[in-house]
Amino acid sequence: MTSTRNDSSENQHSGSIVQIIRSIPGAALEVWRGKQAAWHASAQLRHPLRDLNWNADTAAALQAEVEKLIPATGKPSPARNNQAQRALVCEEDCIILEEIKTLTQQQNRSNVSRTAAYLECYEQYPELHWALLAHMVSRNGGYHMTDLHSDLMHNLQNQKDREHMYRLLERCNALIFQDAYPQLQLYIHSRRLGRSCFHLLSHFHVSSFMTPFWERFWLERCSSILSVALIINEQNYIESRVVQHPYFQKEVLSKPAFHLHNLAGLNHIVFPLAQGGGLVGRVIEHFGKLNERIQFGKGLYALLFGVEQVLQQVLDFARTVPHGGSRAEYWPDLFTRQHEGPGDHALYTDALLNEEWLPEGQRLYSPELLTVWGDTPYEPITRHDWLETRDCLGYLTAPRRPWLFEMSHEHRYGMLKTALAHDVQAITH
């Protein structure tokens, strides 16, 4: 009797492996079809283009101003000494500082609250392009956090590795918000009062790099240049505090599971479109490389604000679909916020290959963020100015629109690779 059961189990095991092997040619065909569809869809969306209004003369003048702030080797910059002393402020400024500090702390509770706060800034002052970009990228941060507990990924990491990966994503999301949100609020207060409040940037430990850009933006509203500056600033801000931090290097970035994320296409940043459920976006190949993250961010910005159809449809989506962190927000016929599938033993590769959408009861579990990750307190942040060399100045160039940006099929293929890894893991363990 025992032998019969073992034979049956081995047969099922062998059958499942054969089933997975047979699915590989179908996956390869899906890549080819996806590329063709992406070219066609990108061409349909590409026009009309929007002028990013990049002013090369203004960018060059700002670059020269930033160069003056870079300290000589071994010597502190005079501007930094002034920052350290922090200019005396009037009573009205003191009230502004306390209001922004309190609001930042309240809104920095979780990815969900941060994401909503960015959109609110953009809706108040649409010239703050970076706020909408941050809203959409922060949505993706939430999706990546909840993916760790999804049907497709729950068996690819142990609980400890999941927590380490979550802390990397959460830390980046929280630190960027803590640095950037007070800057956005200072602009909002400046507009309300009719006077510049950017002399208060140093009170929030914002890099001296940003001061010339905000002061020029107050005068000229050069949205694209400010957006590129913020992209440069925020990626440098997290470089030493997260990406190069020994804890994250050891526990996340050097682990095979992190590279599995990239292999499976979970390094996609997607912008859902309101009409038809399509996705646009880009893929970042090497998260650990500062230059790649900056160029990636510039490309995302040029896509979002340089293509009219993308901007309008992304805005429609952002305004009508509240962010909760579940991928069911943009593909409800493929994902569900509720556990409704067959559970841990399920194999997903065939289903994703054979069906565009999944019937109710068989959809992939993609939970909302606050159901699987609570608010996360974190340790104090190191206070130092990242501006030490001229390296950052080379990025002060006009952002370029990507040519191929429709992501629906590529994103689906990334899910297929994840499903394949999930199924192999389910069969062999």
ZARO-376779 format. One record per residue (C-alpha): residue number from 1; residue in one letter; chain; x, y, z. Coordinates in steps of 0.001 Angstrom, whole numbers, plus 500000, padded with zeros to 6 digits. Layout:
residues N
[NUM; "A"; "A"; [X; Y; Z]] ...
***
This chain:
residues 429
[1; "M"; "A"; [500000; 500000; 500000]] [2; "T"; "A"; [502801; 502401; 500948]] [3; "S"; "A"; [504645; 501514; 497757]] [4; "T"; "A"; [501536; 502315; 495691]] [5; "R"; "A"; [501218; 505732; 497323]] [6; "N"; "A"; [504916; 506459; 496741]] [7; "D"; "A"; [504639; 505409; 493092]] [8; "S"; "A"; [501605; 507670; 492678]] [9; "S"; "A"; [503425; 510598; 494263]] [10; "E"; "A"; [506476; 510039; 492048]] [11; "N"; "A"; [504277; 509868; 488958]] [12; "Q"; "A"; [502586; 513138; 489878]] [13; "H"; "A"; [505983; 514692; 490549]] [14; "S"; "A"; [507344; 513533; 487178]] [15; "G"; "A"; [504192; 514634; 485404]] [16; "S"; "A"; [504455; 518115; 486878]] [17; "I"; "A"; [508084; 518449; 485801]] [18; "V"; "A"; [507216; 517340; 482270]] [19; "Q"; "A"; [504347; 519850; 482277]] [20; "I"; "A"; [506720; 522662; 483207]] [21; "I"; "A"; [509301; 521634; 480591]] [22; "R"; "A"; [506609; 521583; 477925]] [23; "S"; "A"; [505613; 525134; 478845]] [24; "I"; "A"; [509084; 526574; 478071]] [25; "P"; "A"; [508605; 526851; 474261]] [26; "G"; "A"; [505285; 528569; 474889]] [27; "A"; "A"; [507032; 531075; 477154]] [28; "A"; "A"; [509619; 531776; 474451]] [29; "L"; "A"; [506844; 532367; 471914]] [30; "E"; "A"; [505192; 534722; 474378]] [31; "V"; "A"; [508365; 536863; 474430]] [32; "W"; "A"; [508291; 537295; 470646]] [33; "R"; "A"; [504593; 538106; 470583]] [34; "G"; "A"; [505048; 540503; 473457]] [35; "K"; "A"; [507809; 542473; 471727]] [36; "Q"; "A"; [505685; 542876; 468610]] [37; "A"; "A"; [502681; 543997; 470638]] [38; "A"; "A"; [504809; 546440; 472672]] [39; "W"; "A"; [506194; 548118; 469540]] [40; "H"; "A"; [502717; 548527; 468109]] [41; "A"; "A"; [501180; 549807; 471364]] [42; "S"; "A"; [504088; 552221; 472004]] [43; "A"; "A"; [503646; 553663; 468503]] [44; "Q"; "A"; [499937; 554177; 469156]] [45; "L"; "A"; [500605; 555990; 472443]] [46; "R"; "A"; [503663; 557991; 471376]] [47; "H"; "A"; [501834; 560942; 469854]] [48; "P"; "A"; [501271; 563723; 470577]] [49; "L"; "A"; [504522; 564512; 472357]] [50; "R"; "A"; [504744; 567140; 475088]] [51; "D"; "A"; [507505; 569731; 475309]] [52; "L"; "A"; [509556; 569183; 478451]] [53; "N"; "A"; [510731; 572826; 478262]] [54; "W"; "A"; [514319; 572026; 479122]] [55; "N"; "A"; [516420; 575192; 479156]] [56; "A"; "A"; [520069; 574306; 478558]] [57; "D"; "A"; [521290; 577774; 479598]] [58; "T"; "A"; [519458; 577587; 482919]] [59; "A"; "A"; [520807; 574072; 483514]] [60; "A"; "A"; [524369; 575265; 482802]] [61; "A"; "A"; [523981; 578257; 485158]] [62; "L"; "A"; [522692; 575982; 487919]] [63; "Q"; "A"; [525526; 573561; 487352]] [64; "A"; "A"; [527972; 576420; 487907]] [65; "E"; "A"; [526183; 577378; 491128]] [66; "V"; "A"; [526360; 573800; 492414]] [67; "E"; "A"; [530077; 573614; 491624]] [68; "K"; "A"; [530672; 576502; 494042]] [69; "L"; "A"; [529065; 574444; 496812]] [70; "I"; "A"; [531386; 571450; 496399]] [71; "P"; "A"; [534058; 571576; 499101]] [72; "A"; "A"; [537738; 571362; 498247]] [73; "T"; "A"; [539349; 568140; 499418]] [74; "G"; "A"; [539578; 568140; 503172]] [75; "K"; "A"; [537928; 571525; 503568]] [76; "P"; "A"; [534324; 572254; 504550]] [77; "S"; "A"; [532351; 574429; 502165]] [78; "P"; "A"; [531434; 577938; 503397]] [79; "A"; "A"; [527857; 577224; 502325]] [80; "R"; "A"; [527827; 574147; 504539]] [81; "N"; "A"; [529104; 576126; 507490]] [82; "N"; "A"; [526232; 578519; 506975]] [83; "Q"; "A"; [523841; 575594; 506807]] [84; "A"; "A"; [525245; 574139; 509979]] [85; "Q"; "A"; [524741; 577460; 511779]] [86; "R"; "A"; [521230; 577732; 510331]] [87; "A"; "A"; [520106; 581280; 509813]] [88; "L"; "A"; [517879; 582834; 512414]] [89; "V"; "A"; [514219; 582583; 511516]] [90; "C"; "A"; [511225; 584749; 512314]] [91; "E"; "A"; [508186; 583601; 514281]] [92; "E"; "A"; [506256; 582810; 511107]] [93; "D"; "A"; [509116; 580620; 509905]] [94; "C"; "A"; [509156; 578742; 513207]] [95; "I"; "A"; [505462; 577949; 512777]] [96; "I"; "A"; [506107; 576706; 509222]] [97; "L"; "A"; [508945; 574473; 510395]] [98; "E"; "A"; [506812; 572861; 513094]] [99; "E"; "A"; [503869; 572377; 510729]] [100; "I"; "A"; [506014; 570665; 508105]] [101; "K"; "A"; [507834; 568469; 510633]] [102; "T"; "A"; [504527; 567318; 512125]] [103; "L"; "A"; [502906; 566719; 508727]] [104; "T"; "A"; [505940; 564812; 507434]] [105; "Q"; "A"; [505894; 562530; 510456]] [106; "Q"; "A"; [502165; 561884; 510059]] [107; "Q"; "A"; [502354; 561146; 506340]] [108; "N"; "A"; [505487; 558996; 506625]] [109; "R"; "A"; [503651; 556210; 508456]] [110; "S"; "A"; [503531; 553784; 505551]] [111; "N"; "A"; [503870; 553474; 501801]] [112; "V"; "A"; [500113; 554020; 501493]] [113; "S"; "A"; [500117; 557382; 503301]] [114; "R"; "A"; [503256; 558575; 501485]] [115; "T"; "A"; [501859; 557736; 498084]] [116; "A"; "A"; [498647; 559674; 498740]] [117; "A"; "A"; [500616; 562658; 500086]] [118; "Y"; "A"; [502650; 562958; 496890]] [119; "L"; "A"; [499510; 563062; 494747]] [120; "E"; "A"; [497976; 565722; 496970]] [121; "C"; "A"; [501060; 567930; 496434]] [122; "Y"; "A"; [500799; 567538; 492671]] [123; "E"; "A"; [497070; 568270; 492632]] [124; "Q"; "A"; [497664; 571520; 494535]] [125; "Y"; "A"; [500489; 572682; 492266]] [126; "P"; "A"; [500818; 570731; 488989]] [127; "E"; "A"; [504107; 572449; 488220]] [128; "L"; "A"; [505560; 570071; 490832]] [129; "H"; "A"; [506063; 567378; 488213]] [130; "W"; "A"; [508286; 565290; 490471]] [131; "A"; "A"; [505429; 564820; 492953]] [132; "L"; "A"; [503344; 562912; 490382]] [133; "L"; "A"; [506370; 560867; 489331]] [134; "A"; "A"; [507033; 560072; 493002]] [135; "H"; "A"; [503391; 559071; 493476]] [136; "M"; "A"; [503561; 556545; 490634]] [137; "V"; "A"; [506963; 555154; 491634]] [138; "S"; "A"; [505779; 554903; 495245]] [139; "R"; "A"; [502760; 552892; 494050]] [140; "N"; "A"; [505235; 550426; 492573]] [141; "G"; "A"; [507131; 550335; 495845]] [142; "G"; "A"; [503922; 549208; 497523]] [143; "Y"; "A"; [503315; 546556; 494862]] [144; "H"; "A"; [506823; 545176; 495341]] [145; "M"; "A"; [506325; 545032; 499113]] [146; "T"; "A"; [503076; 543068; 498835]] [147; "D"; "A"; [504517; 540802; 496112]] [148; "L"; "A"; [506603; 539220; 498871]] [149; "H"; "A"; [503375; 537680; 500249]] [150; "S"; "A"; [501724; 537001; 496907]] [151; "D"; "A"; [500748; 533607; 495483]] [152; "L"; "A"; [503623; 533695; 493004]] [153; "M"; "A"; [506407; 534629; 495425]] [154; "H"; "A"; [505536; 533374; 498884]] [155; "N"; "A"; [507533; 530140; 498460]] [156; "L"; "A"; [510614; 531696; 496837]] [157; "Q"; "A"; [512009; 533166; 500077]] [158; "N"; "A"; [511883; 532237; 503720]] [159; "Q"; "A"; [510237; 534599; 506157]] [160; "K"; "A"; [513529; 536113; 507304]] [161; "D"; "A"; [514636; 536955; 503749]] [162; "R"; "A"; [511185; 538395; 503011]] [163; "E"; "A"; [511517; 540717; 505975]] [164; "H"; "A"; [514997; 541850; 504904]] [165; "M"; "A"; [513750; 542571; 501383]] [166; "Y"; "A"; [510738; 544434; 502748]] [167; "R"; "A"; [513000; 546567; 504935]] [168; "L"; "A"; [515093; 547556; 501914]] [169; "L"; "A"; [512013; 548630; 499954]] [170; "E"; "A"; [510411; 550353; 502935]] [171; "R"; "A"; [513608; 552119; 503947]] [172; "C"; "A"; [514130; 553584; 500462]] [173; "N"; "A"; [510499; 554669; 500294]] [174; "A"; "A"; [510547; 556253; 503749]] [175; "L"; "A"; [513894; 558021; 503402]] [176; "I"; "A"; [513075; 559593; 500056]] [177; "F"; "A"; [509791; 560839; 501477]] [178; "Q"; "A"; [511446; 562237; 504611]] [179; "D"; "A"; [513897; 564187; 502466]] [180; "A"; "A"; [511633; 565287; 499593]] [181; "Y"; "A"; [508271; 565934; 501227]] [182; "P"; "A"; [509497; 568904; 503335]] [183; "Q"; "A"; [510938; 570405; 500139]] [184; "L"; "A"; [507554; 570145; 498419]] [185; "Q"; "A"; [505862; 571623; 501484]] [186; "L"; "A"; [508252; 574565; 501577]] [187; "Y"; "A"; [507222; 575365; 498018]] [188; "I"; "A"; [503542; 575083; 498949]] [189; "H"; "A"; [504071; 577448; 501887]] [190; "S"; "A"; [506031; 579818; 499627]] [191; "R"; "A"; [503110; 579957; 497208]] [192; "R"; "A"; [500650; 580517; 500040]] [193; "L"; "A"; [502710; 583340; 501568]] [194; "G"; "A"; [503964; 584882; 498323]] [195; "R"; "A"; [507603; 584735; 499451]] [196; "S"; "A"; [510401; 582195; 499189]] [197; "C"; "A"; [510799; 579881; 502178]] [198; "F"; "A"; [513783; 577978; 500807]] [199; "H"; "A"; [516177; 579447; 503333]] [200; "L"; "A"; [514564; 576835; 505618]] [201; "L"; "A"; [515822; 573843; 503588]] [202; "S"; "A"; [518812; 573361; 505882]] [203; "H"; "A"; [516510; 572863; 508873]] [204; "F"; "A"; [515379; 569614; 507220]] [205; "H"; "A"; [518974; 568539; 506479]] [206; "V"; "A"; [518357; 568787; 502734]] [207; "S"; "A"; [521564; 568620; 500689]] [208; "S"; "A"; [523022; 571980; 499697]] [209; "F"; "A"; [522742; 570635; 496126]] [210; "M"; "A"; [519011; 571411; 496084]] [211; "T"; "A"; [519068; 575047; 497220]] [212; "P"; "A"; [519988; 576657; 493856]] [213; "F"; "A"; [517354; 574582; 492055]] [214; "W"; "A"; [514529; 575585; 494388]] [215; "E"; "A"; [515554; 579236; 494330]] [216; "R"; "A"; [515598; 579232; 490519]] [217; "F"; "A"; [512320; 577306; 490386]] [218; "W"; "A"; [510691; 579945; 492569]] [219; "L"; "A"; [511608; 582526; 489940]] [220; "E"; "A"; [511203; 580600; 486672]] [221; "R"; "A"; [509057; 577474; 487337]] [222; "C"; "A"; [511486; 575286; 485364]] [223; "S"; "A"; [509693; 572029; 486184]] [224; "S"; "A"; [511850; 569646; 484161]] [225; "I"; "A"; [515136; 570929; 485615]] [226; "L"; "A"; [513792; 570767; 489166]] [227; "S"; "A"; [512519; 567230; 488548]] [228; "V"; "A"; [515900; 566039; 487285]] [229; "A"; "A"; [517589; 567692; 490279]] [230; "L"; "A"; [515245; 565900; 492677]] [231; "I"; "A"; [515913; 562580; 490930]] [232; "I"; "A"; [519669; 563116; 491309]] [233; "N"; "A"; [519271; 564236; 494912]] [234; "E"; "A"; [517041; 561415; 496124]] [235; "Q"; "A"; [519089; 558647; 494527]] [236; "N"; "A"; [522261; 560058; 496081]] [237; "Y"; "A"; [520401; 560415; 499382]] [238; "I"; "A"; [519653; 556668; 499589]] [239; "E"; "A"; [522993; 555557; 498098]] [240; "S"; "A"; [525017; 555553; 501342]] [241; "R"; "A"; [522069; 555258; 503715]] [242; "V"; "A"; [520565; 552173; 502071]] [243; "V"; "A"; [522177; 550789; 498917]] [244; "Q"; "A"; [525755; 550822; 500261]] [245; "H"; "A"; [524755; 550223; 503881]] [246; "P"; "A"; [526489; 547075; 505229]] [247; "Y"; "A"; [523228; 545620; 506551]] [248; "F"; "A"; [521426; 545784; 503207]] [249; "Q"; "A"; [524531; 544721; 501287]] [250; "K"; "A"; [524831; 541597; 503435]] [251; "E"; "A"; [521194; 540692; 504006]] [252; "V"; "A"; [519621; 541646; 500672]] [253; "L"; "A"; [521767; 542826; 497768]] [254; "S"; "A"; [524271; 539957; 497940]] [255; "K"; "A"; [521616; 537247; 498330]] [256; "P"; "A"; [520582; 535021; 495392]] [257; "A"; "A"; [516930; 535830; 496139]] [258; "F"; "A"; [517523; 539488; 495239]] [259; "H"; "A"; [518875; 538514; 491825]] [260; "L"; "A"; [515880; 536227; 491399]] [261; "H"; "A"; [513703; 539332; 491740]] [262; "N"; "A"; [515502; 540923; 488799]] [263; "L"; "A"; [515436; 537719; 486752]] [264; "A"; "A"; [511696; 537422; 487285]] [265; "G"; "A"; [511031; 540946; 486081]] [266; "L"; "A"; [510098; 542339; 489459]] [267; "N"; "A"; [512368; 545286; 488717]] [268; "H"; "A"; [509609; 546682; 486508]] [269; "I"; "A"; [508221; 550117; 487279]] [270; "V"; "A"; [504813; 550241; 485643]] [271; "F"; "A"; [502357; 553092; 485169]] [272; "P"; "A"; [498800; 551761; 484752]] [273; "L"; "A"; [496689; 553494; 482117]] [274; "A"; "A"; [493056; 554342; 482718]] [275; "Q"; "A"; [491737; 553122; 479379]] [276; "G"; "A"; [491902; 549399; 478713]] [277; "G"; "A"; [494124; 548397; 481596]] [278; "G"; "A"; [497420; 548709; 479711]] [279; "L"; "A"; [500758; 549404; 481365]] [280; "V"; "A"; [503663; 551619; 480381]] [281; "G"; "A"; [506998; 551878; 482118]] [282; "R"; "A"; [510601; 550754; 482149]] [283; "V"; "A"; [512889; 548061; 483552]] [284; "I"; "A"; [515857; 548837; 485802]] [285; "E"; "A"; [518545; 546235; 485298]] [286; "H"; "A"; [520910; 547032; 488194]] [287; "F"; "A"; [519324; 548623; 491251]] [288; "G"; "A"; [522692; 548719; 493001]] [289; "K"; "A"; [524206; 551161; 490478]] [290; "L"; "A"; [523636; 554837; 491260]] [291; "N"; "A"; [524131; 556047; 487689]] [292; "E"; "A"; [521606; 553541; 486375]] [293; "R"; "A"; [518977; 554547; 488945]] [294; "I"; "A"; [519377; 558221; 488002]] [295; "Q"; "A"; [519150; 557608; 484252]] [296; "F"; "A"; [516206; 555286; 484877]] [297; "G"; "A"; [514398; 558004; 486835]] [298; "K"; "A"; [515054; 560572; 484117]] [299; "G"; "A"; [513612; 558192; 481516]] [300; "L"; "A"; [510506; 557628; 483614]] [301; "Y"; "A"; [510050; 561369; 483989]] [302; "A"; "A"; [510407; 561942; 480225]] [303; "L"; "A"; [507862; 559195; 479575]] [304; "L"; "A"; [505339; 560545; 482074]] [305; "F"; "A"; [505564; 564238; 481147]] [306; "G"; "A"; [506813; 563960; 477584]] [307; "V"; "A"; [503967; 561875; 476125]] [308; "E"; "A"; [500494; 563432; 476293]] [309; "Q"; "A"; [498446; 560222; 476214]] [310; "V"; "A"; [500565; 558667; 478955]] [311; "L"; "A"; [500251; 561701; 481234]] [312; "Q"; "A"; [496481; 561998; 480852]] [313; "Q"; "A"; [495740; 558299; 481268]] [314; "V"; "A"; [498116; 557888; 484212]] [315; "L"; "A"; [496497; 560901; 485880]] [316; "D"; "A"; [493037; 559436; 485319]] [317; "F"; "A"; [494157; 556196; 486930]] [318; "A"; "A"; [495849; 557922; 489888]] [319; "R"; "A"; [492777; 560056; 490575]] [320; "T"; "A"; [490208; 557259; 490349]] [321; "V"; "A"; [492029; 554250; 491874]] [322; "P"; "A"; [493160; 554722; 495493]] [323; "H"; "A"; [496508; 553104; 496274]] [324; "G"; "A"; [496401; 550142; 498621]] [325; "G"; "A"; [499349; 548131; 497335]] [326; "S"; "A"; [497516; 545274; 495580]] [327; "R"; "A"; [498151; 544603; 491897]] [328; "A"; "A"; [494407; 543970; 491643]] [329; "E"; "A"; [494179; 547771; 491389]] [330; "Y"; "A"; [495200; 547639; 487734]] [331; "W"; "A"; [494555; 543993; 486694]] [332; "P"; "A"; [491497; 542868; 488700]] [333; "D"; "A"; [490842; 540006; 486266]] [334; "L"; "A"; [494239; 538501; 487063]] [335; "F"; "A"; [494825; 539421; 490712]] [336; "T"; "A"; [492642; 539451; 493785]] [337; "R"; "A"; [492996; 541132; 497172]] [338; "Q"; "A"; [491414; 538062; 498817]] [339; "H"; "A"; [492668; 534497; 499171]] [340; "E"; "A"; [490479; 532664; 496685]] [341; "G"; "A"; [492815; 530309; 494791]] [342; "P"; "A"; [493670; 526668; 495406]] [343; "G"; "A"; [496543; 527451; 497766]] [344; "D"; "A"; [500178; 526435; 498166]] [345; "H"; "A"; [500039; 523339; 495987]] [346; "A"; "A"; [498848; 525193; 492871]] [347; "L"; "A"; [500972; 525387; 489711]] [348; "Y"; "A"; [500528; 528594; 487757]] [349; "T"; "A"; [502676; 528401; 484608]] [350; "D"; "A"; [500114; 526688; 482373]] [351; "A"; "A"; [497273; 528912; 483538]] [352; "L"; "A"; [499202; 532107; 482753]] [353; "L"; "A"; [500281; 530783; 479365]] [354; "N"; "A"; [496860; 529624; 478276]] [355; "E"; "A"; [494589; 532339; 479672]] [356; "E"; "A"; [494864; 536102; 479365]] [357; "W"; "A"; [492747; 536528; 482496]] [358; "L"; "A"; [491846; 534070; 485228]] [359; "P"; "A"; [488314; 533148; 486292]] [360; "E"; "A"; [487012; 534147; 489698]] [361; "G"; "A"; [488217; 531683; 492293]] [362; "Q"; "A"; [491543; 531092; 490500]] [363; "R"; "A"; [493040; 534582; 490460]] [364; "L"; "A"; [496446; 535307; 491950]] [365; "Y"; "A"; [496515; 536610; 495493]] [366; "S"; "A"; [498024; 540107; 495697]] [367; "P"; "A"; [497220; 541482; 499157]] [368; "E"; "A"; [496834; 545082; 500193]] [369; "L"; "A"; [499883; 546453; 501938]] [370; "L"; "A"; [498429; 547136; 505374]] [371; "T"; "A"; [497032; 543594; 505650]] [372; "V"; "A"; [500521; 542029; 505446]] [373; "W"; "A"; [502937; 544778; 506555]] [374; "G"; "A"; [502125; 547193; 509334]] [375; "D"; "A"; [503608; 550628; 509963]] [376; "T"; "A"; [507376; 550229; 510322]] [377; "P"; "A"; [509395; 552401; 512714]] [378; "Y"; "A"; [513039; 552791; 511723]] [379; "E"; "A"; [516292; 553848; 513321]] [380; "P"; "A"; [517542; 557459; 513201]] [381; "I"; "A"; [518859; 558660; 509847]] [382; "T"; "A"; [522465; 559721; 509429]] [383; "R"; "A"; [522744; 563472; 508832]] [384; "H"; "A"; [525360; 564290; 506220]] [385; "D"; "A"; [525407; 566099; 502903]] [386; "W"; "A"; [526052; 563687; 500038]] [387; "L"; "A"; [527405; 566498; 497805]] [388; "E"; "A"; [531162; 565864; 497907]] [389; "T"; "A"; [532294; 565606; 494282]] [390; "R"; "A"; [531413; 566793; 490780]] [391; "D"; "A"; [530089; 563355; 489804]] [392; "C"; "A"; [526461; 564441; 490016]] [393; "L"; "A"; [526859; 567306; 487538]] [394; "G"; "A"; [527001; 565047; 484509]] [395; "Y"; "A"; [523352; 564092; 485019]] [396; "L"; "A"; [522088; 567667; 484574]] [397; "T"; "A"; [521087; 567004; 480991]] [398; "A"; "A"; [517743; 566907; 479217]] [399; "P"; "A"; [515837; 563658; 479919]] [400; "R"; "A"; [515115; 561480; 476896]] [401; "R"; "A"; [511835; 559749; 476178]] [402; "P"; "A"; [512163; 555970; 475832]] [403; "W"; "A"; [511166; 554661; 472409]] [404; "L"; "A"; [509709; 551345; 473564]] [405; "F"; "A"; [507660; 551798; 476736]] [406; "E"; "A"; [504428; 549783; 476547]] [407; "M"; "A"; [504928; 547164; 479258]] [408; "S"; "A"; [501776; 545016; 479422]] [409; "H"; "A"; [503274; 541964; 477728]] [410; "E"; "A"; [506724; 542299; 479266]] [411; "H"; "A"; [505183; 542626; 482703]] [412; "R"; "A"; [503070; 539567; 482019]] [413; "Y"; "A"; [506179; 537670; 480907]] [414; "G"; "A"; [507934; 538661; 484143]] [415; "M"; "A"; [505024; 537116; 486024]] [416; "L"; "A"; [505361; 533994; 483886]] [417; "K"; "A"; [509036; 533619; 484843]] [418; "T"; "A"; [508085; 534068; 488495]] [419; "A"; "A"; [505376; 531425; 488086]] [420; "L"; "A"; [507931; 529034; 486597]] [421; "A"; "A"; [510263; 529560; 489576]] [422; "H"; "A"; [507320; 529128; 491950]] [423; "D"; "A"; [506229; 525884; 490282]] [424; "V"; "A"; [509721; 524383; 490277]] [425; "Q"; "A"; [510051; 525247; 493964]] [426; "A"; "A"; [506640; 523758; 494739]] [427; "I"; "A"; [507493; 520476; 492988]] [428; "T"; "A"; [511013; 519988; 494292]] [429; "H"; "A"; [510374; 520867; 497945]] 
***
